[in-house]
Amino acid sequence: MAEIELKKRQEKERVETDLLLNEKKMALNSTIFRLGTINAELTFQKEKKDERAEKLVLAKKELVFQKEIERYRSEMRRLALELTLLIENANIPVFSLENKGLINEWNKTAEEITGYKREEALGKNLVQTYITETYQKPIKKVLSNALKGKETKNYEFPLYSKKGKLIIVLLNTSSRRDLKGKITGVLGVGQDITELVGYRKELELKVYKRTLKLNEALKKQKELTNLKSRFISVASHESRTPLSAINFAAGSIKKYWSKMEPIMIEKKLHKIEDQVMHMTELLDDILTVGQAEASAIISTPKNINLGDFMQKIIEEVYVSCQKTHEIVLTDPQKLKNSFIRIDEKLGRNIFINLISNAIKFSPKAKKVCIDLSSEIESLIITITDFGIGIPKSEFKNIFNPFTRAKNVDLIQGTGLGLSIVKEAIEAMGGQIIITSSIDEGSTFTVKIPKIKHI
């Protein structure tokens, strides 16, 4: 019985112990569960905290980024405003076109030089409205190239202002692009070079005139060189005959002095004097032509009685030409007692040459005629001969130095007389006119400006 009681008690104790252990296990499991729950909660809270911290960091970054964006936008607005003001107030014309050629920007300087206000220009076709017709095609090409990305520098073209004034513009074009790089239009920057072009043209004109003067000087130099060459040829040829005559006459006198009669010696001496005079006249003619070629003929006119002046010349030529021709002076308007304003030395040279030529080139005639007449502004002295005449084909060259008509045959001369006459007449502001027919004779008409105040 005692063993049974002991077993029961032990069983009871075991059951109680098991129950206690179960309770403790359950309590432990509950504690473990709670700890797990707490741990999960802590982990969740930590994740939440980390997430909030990350969002906070992102929020801070976003705030910094937004501030940076706003600062950048503000800077861009400032730069855009500065650029707009710069374009608007630039001292050069600036304009912009959209891709169809219509104006969408027009600054103040463009307004000033063209006279067209911004409001008038915006939306207008630049080429058709403001470019001269001659330049419309090339300007279209320049703008078309800019729309293709090909820029142009320093293109010079004219346009007319609102008031019709011609303006010369030096144009530079560049392509306008959007943020993606696509070309949306053309930006044109010009420079008003109207004054510079004027200066350039003036300079070009001065250079052109200077070139003409240099060419003229070169031509005169060549003519002078040719003149010198012809002078040497003519002088040597023309001098040979009188020098030979002088040498022959002097040699005869020297050799036959004791045997010659006084009258024969006198003839020889007259021959020498005549030939010396001939050479002197030749040298004087060449000197006068040289002065004419160098534009050194100076006229110092004075008032001289026309009748006395012409009569002295007629008598001098009549004697010097051995009285072979009658020199007839006609004066239908009774001008002999009037005055002519003329350089006496040049005048003598003119009319002695013309009257002597009239006699020399009409060897078969018996007279030459001098006629006095008058026009409103000129006194006219006409010398007419009845000799061999001058071919019309040679009229344009007959006044050139050393030029002689082809039909003069063996008639002595240098071809200087008419050149001297023309230069002397022109130096006094006069004019000489020639008319002639072969074998009928020639007429030289000399016009001398009248005296305005005596």
C-alpha positions in Angstrom: 0.0 0.0 0.0 2.8 2.2 0.8 4.5 1.5 -2.5 1.2 2.3 -4.3 0.8 5.5 -2.4 4.4 6.3 -3.2 3.9 5.6 -6.9 0.8 7.7 -6.9 2.5 10.5 -5.2 5.4 10.2 -7.6 3.1 10.1 -10.5 1.2 13.1 -9.2 4.5 14.9 -8.7 5.6 13.9 -12.2 2.3 15.2 -13.7 2.5 18.4 -11.7 6.1 18.7 -12.8 5.1 18.1 -16.4 2.4 20.6 -16.1 4.7 23.1 -14.6 7.2 22.4 -17.3 4.5 22.8 -19.9 3.5 26.0 -18.4 7.0 27.2 -18.3 7.5 26.1 -21.9 4.4 27.9 -22.8 5.5 31.0 -20.9 8.9 30.8 -22.6 7.4 30.3 -26.0 5.1 33.3 -25.3 8.1 35.3 -24.3 10.1 34.2 -27.3 7.1 35.1 -29.5 6.8 38.5 -27.9 10.5 39.0 -28.3 10.2 38.0 -32.0 7.3 40.5 -32.4 9.3 43.2 -30.7 12.3 42.4 -32.8 10.2 42.6 -36.0 8.7 45.8 -34.8 12.2 47.2 -34.1 13.4 46.1 -37.6 10.3 47.6 -39.2 10.8 50.9 -37.3 14.5 50.9 -38.3 13.5 50.4 -41.9 11.0 53.2 -41.6 13.6 55.4 -40.1 16.1 54.6 -42.8 13.4 55.2 -45.4 12.6 58.6 -43.8 16.3 59.5 -43.7 16.7 58.6 -47.3 13.6 60.6 -48.3 15.0 63.5 -46.2 18.3 63.3 -48.1 16.5 63.1 -51.4 14.3 66.0 -50.4 17.4 68.0 -49.5 19.0 67.1 -52.8 15.8 68.1 -54.6 15.7 71.4 -52.8 19.3 72.1 -53.7 18.6 71.1 -57.3 15.5 73.3 -57.5 17.5 76.2 -56.1 20.2 75.5 -58.6 17.6 75.3 -61.4 16.0 78.5 -60.3 19.5 80.2 -60.1 20.3 78.9 -63.6 16.9 80.1 -64.9 17.4 83.5 -63.3 20.9 83.7 -64.9 19.5 82.7 -68.2 16.8 85.4 -67.9 19.4 88.0 -67.1 21.6 86.9 -70.0 18.7 86.9 -72.3 17.7 90.4 -71.2 21.3 91.6 -71.6 21.5 90.0 -75.0 18.2 91.6 -76.0 19.3 95.0 -74.8 22.7 94.5 -76.5 21.0 93.7 -79.8 18.4 96.4 -79.3 20.9 99.2 -78.5 23.8 98.0 -80.7 25.3 100.7 -82.8 25.1 98.5 -85.9 22.0 97.2 -87.6 20.9 93.8 -86.4 17.9 91.9 -87.8 16.5 88.4 -87.6 14.5 86.4 -90.1 12.4 83.3 -89.7 12.9 80.5 -92.2 10.5 82.0 -94.7 12.4 85.2 -94.9 10.0 87.3 -92.7 11.6 89.8 -90.3 11.1 88.9 -86.6 13.8 91.1 -85.1 14.7 94.7 -86.0 16.9 96.8 -83.7 17.1 100.6 -83.2 20.1 101.1 -85.5 18.3 99.3 -88.3 15.4 101.7 -87.6 17.7 104.7 -87.8 19.6 103.9 -91.0 16.5 102.7 -92.9 13.8 105.0 -91.5 11.5 102.0 -91.0 10.3 101.5 -87.4 10.3 98.0 -85.8 6.5 97.8 -86.0 6.7 98.5 -89.7 9.4 96.0 -90.4 8.2 93.0 -88.3 6.5 90.4 -90.5 7.8 92.0 -93.8 9.8 90.1 -96.3 13.3 91.6 -96.1 14.4 91.0 -99.7 11.2 92.0 -101.5 10.6 95.1 -99.2 14.0 96.6 -98.7 16.6 95.3 -101.2 17.1 96.9 -104.6 15.9 94.8 -107.5 19.4 94.2 -108.8 20.6 92.6 -105.6 17.4 90.7 -104.7 18.7 87.4 -106.3 22.2 87.4 -104.7 20.7 88.4 -101.3 18.2 85.5 -101.5 21.1 83.2 -102.1 23.0 84.5 -99.1 20.0 84.0 -96.8 19.3 80.6 -98.3 22.9 79.6 -97.6 22.5 80.7 -94.0 19.3 78.6 -93.7 21.4 75.6 -94.8 24.1 76.4 -92.2 26.5 78.1 -94.6 27.3 81.6 -93.2 28.4 84.6 -95.2 30.9 87.3 -94.1 31.3 90.9 -95.4 28.8 90.8 -98.2 28.4 94.4 -99.6 25.0 95.4 -100.9 22.8 98.5 -101.4 19.4 99.2 -100.0 17.1 102.3 -100.0 15.9 104.0 -96.9 12.3 105.1 -96.4 13.2 108.5 -97.8 14.9 107.0 -100.9 18.5 107.5 -99.7 20.9 104.9 -101.0 22.6 103.0 -98.2 25.5 100.6 -98.6 25.5 97.8 -95.9 28.3 95.3 -95.2 26.4 92.1 -94.1 27.4 89.1 -92.0 24.8 86.3 -91.7 24.7 83.3 -89.3 22.2 80.5 -88.7 19.7 80.6 -85.8 19.2 77.2 -84.1 16.8 75.9 -81.4 17.9 73.8 -78.4 18.0 70.7 -80.5 20.3 72.3 -83.1 17.7 72.7 -85.8 18.0 75.8 -87.9 15.0 78.1 -87.4 16.1 81.3 -89.1 18.9 83.8 -90.0 20.6 86.4 -87.9 21.9 89.3 -89.9 24.5 91.8 -88.5 25.3 94.7 -90.8 27.5 97.8 -90.9 26.6 101.1 -92.6 29.6 101.7 -94.9 27.9 104.3 -97.1 30.5 107.0 -96.2 33.4 104.5 -96.5 32.2 103.5 -100.0 31.9 107.2 -100.9 35.5 107.7 -99.7 36.6 104.6 -101.6 34.9 105.8 -104.8 36.5 109.2 -104.3 39.9 107.6 -103.8 39.3 105.4 -106.8 38.4 108.4 -108.9 41.5 110.2 -107.7 43.6 107.2 -108.5 41.9 107.0 -111.9 42.5 110.6 -112.6 46.1 110.3 -111.3 46.6 107.3 -113.6 45.2 109.3 -116.5 47.6 112.1 -115.7 50.5 109.6 -115.4 49.5 107.9 -118.7 49.2 111.3 -120.3 52.6 112.3 -118.9 54.0 109.0 -120.1 52.4 109.6 -123.5 53.9 113.1 -123.6 57.3 111.7 -122.6 57.1 109.2 -125.4 56.1 111.9 -127.8 58.9 114.1 -126.5 61.3 111.1 -127.0 60.0 110.7 -130.6 60.2 114.4 -131.1 63.8 114.4 -130.0 64.5 111.5 -132.3 62.8 113.3 -135.2 64.6 116.5 -134.2 67.9 114.8 -134.6 66.9 113.4 -137.9 65.4 116.6 -139.3 68.0 118.9 -137.8 70.8 116.9 -139.3 69.1 116.7 -142.6 67.9 120.3 -142.8 71.2 121.6 -141.4 73.3 119.7 -143.9 72.2 121.9 -146.9 72.7 125.3 -145.4 76.0 124.2 -143.8 77.1 122.8 -147.1 76.2 126.1 -148.8 77.9 128.1 -146.1 81.0 125.9 -146.3 81.0 126.2 -150.1 80.6 130.0 -150.1 83.2 130.5 -147.4 85.6 128.1 -149.2 85.1 130.0 -152.4 85.8 133.4 -150.8 88.9 132.0 -149.0 90.3 130.4 -152.1 89.4 133.0 -154.7 89.5 136.1 -152.5 92.1 137.9 -154.6 90.5 137.0 -157.9 86.8 137.7 -157.0 85.1 141.0 -157.8 83.5 142.8 -154.8 80.0 142.1 -156.1 80.7 138.4 -156.2 82.1 138.4 -152.7 79.0 140.3 -151.5 76.7 137.7 -153.1 78.7 134.9 -151.4 78.4 136.8 -148.0 74.6 137.3 -148.6 74.4 133.6 -149.3 76.1 132.8 -146.0 73.8 135.2 -144.2 70.7 133.7 -145.8 71.7 130.2 -144.8 72.6 131.2 -141.3 69.2 132.9 -141.0 67.6 129.7 -142.3 69.4 127.6 -139.7 68.4 130.2 -137.0 64.8 129.9 -138.0 65.0 126.1 -138.0 66.4 126.1 -134.5 63.8 128.7 -133.3 61.0 126.5 -134.8 62.4 123.4 -133.0 62.7 125.3 -129.7 59.1 126.6 -130.0 57.8 123.0 -130.7 59.8 121.8 -127.7 58.2 124.4 -125.6 54.7 123.5 -126.9 55.3 119.8 -126.2 56.4 120.7 -122.6 53.4 123.0 -122.3 55.8 125.9 -121.8 54.4 128.4 -124.3 53.3 131.5 -122.4 51.0 134.0 -124.0 51.3 137.7 -122.8 48.7 139.4 -125.0 48.4 143.1 -125.4 46.1 145.4 -127.5 47.6 146.1 -130.9 46.2 148.0 -133.9 45.1 145.2 -136.3 45.9 147.1 -139.6 49.4 148.1 -138.5 50.2 144.6 -137.2 49.1 142.8 -140.4 50.8 145.4 -142.7 54.2 145.0 -141.1 53.9 141.2 -141.4 52.8 141.4 -145.1 55.8 143.7 -145.9 58.3 141.4 -144.1 57.1 138.3 -145.8 56.8 140.0 -149.2 60.5 141.0 -149.0 61.8 137.7 -147.5 60.0 135.7 -150.2 61.7 137.7 -153.0 58.5 139.5 -154.0 57.4 136.4 -156.0 53.7 136.7 -155.0 51.3 139.6 -154.5 49.8 139.6 -151.0 46.3 141.0 -151.2 44.6 142.2 -148.0 40.8 142.7 -148.1 38.9 144.4 -145.3 35.1 144.5 -146.2 34.1 145.3 -142.6 36.7 148.0 -142.2 38.5 146.4 -139.2 42.0 147.8 -139.9 41.6 150.6 -137.3 40.3 148.1 -134.6 42.5 146.5 -132.0 43.4 142.9 -131.6 44.5 141.4 -128.3 47.4 139.2 -129.1 50.9 138.2 -128.0 53.0 140.1 -130.6 55.8 137.6 -130.8 53.5 134.6 -131.1 51.2 136.5 -133.5 54.1 137.3 -135.8 55.2 133.7 -135.7 51.6 132.6 -136.6 51.0 134.8 -139.6 54.5 134.8 -141.0 54.3 131.0 -141.0 50.9 130.9 -142.6 51.6 133.6 -145.3 55.1 132.1 -146.1 53.5 128.6 -146.4 50.8 130.1 -148.7 53.5 131.4 -151.0 55.8 128.4 -150.7 53.1 125.9 -151.6 51.6 127.8 -154.5 54.7 128.1 -156.8 52.6 128.5 -159.9 50.2 131.1 -158.5 50.9 134.9 -158.5 49.1 135.9 -155.3 47.8 134.9 -151.9 44.9 136.6 -150.1 44.3 137.8 -146.6 40.8 138.6 -145.5 39.8 140.4 -142.3 36.3 139.7 -140.8 34.5 139.5 -137.5 32.1 137.4 -135.5 30.4 138.2 -132.2 33.3 136.9 -130.1 36.2 136.6 -132.5 38.3 138.5 -135.0 38.9 136.3 -138.0 42.0 136.4 -140.2 41.9 134.1 -143.3 44.9 133.2 -145.4 44.1 131.7 -148.8 46.5 130.4 -151.4 45.9 128.8 -154.9 48.5 126.1 -154.7 48.9 122.4 -154.5 46.4 121.9 -151.6 46.3 119.3 -148.8 44.7 115.9 -149.1 41.6 115.7 -146.7 42.9 112.4 -145.3 45.9 114.3 -143.8 43.9 117.1 -142.1 43.9 115.4 -138.7 47.7 115.0 -138.7 48.8 118.1 -140.6 49.3 120.1 -137.3 51.6 117.4 -135.7 55.3 118.2 -135.5 57.5 117.1 -138.5 54.4 116.1 -140.5 54.2 117.1 -144.1 51.7 116.3 -146.8 52.6 113.6 -149.2 52.2 115.9 -152.3 54.9 118.5 -151.2 57.4 116.8 -153.6 60.8 118.6 -153.3 59.4 121.8 -151.6 61.8 122.6 -148.7 60.4 122.4 -145.2 60.6 120.7 -141.8 57.0 120.1 -141.0 57.2 122.3 -137.9 55.4 125.4 -139.1 51.8 124.4 -138.7 52.5 122.7 -135.4 53.9 125.9 -134.1 51.0 127.9 -135.5 48.4 125.7 -133.8 50.1 125.6 -130.4 50.6 129.4 -130.5 46.9 130.1 -131.4 45.6 127.8 -128.7 47.9 129.4 -126.2 46.1 132.6 -126.9 42.6 131.0 -126.6 42.1 131.0 -130.4 41.2 128.5 -133.0 42.5 127.5 -136.5 40.4 125.8 -139.2 41.6 124.4 -142.5 39.8 123.8 -145.8 41.6 122.6 -148.8 41.3 120.9 -152.2 44.1 119.2 -154.2 45.5 121.5 -156.9 43.1 124.3 -156.0 44.6 125.6 -152.9 44.2 125.9 -149.1 42.4 128.3 -146.7 43.6 128.7 -143.1 41.0 130.5 -140.9 42.4 131.9 -137.6 40.0 133.0 -134.9 41.3 135.3 -132.1 39.0 136.2 -129.2 37.9 139.8 -129.3 38.9 142.4 -126.7 36.2 142.6 -124.1 37.5 145.8 -122.5 40.0 148.2 -124.2 
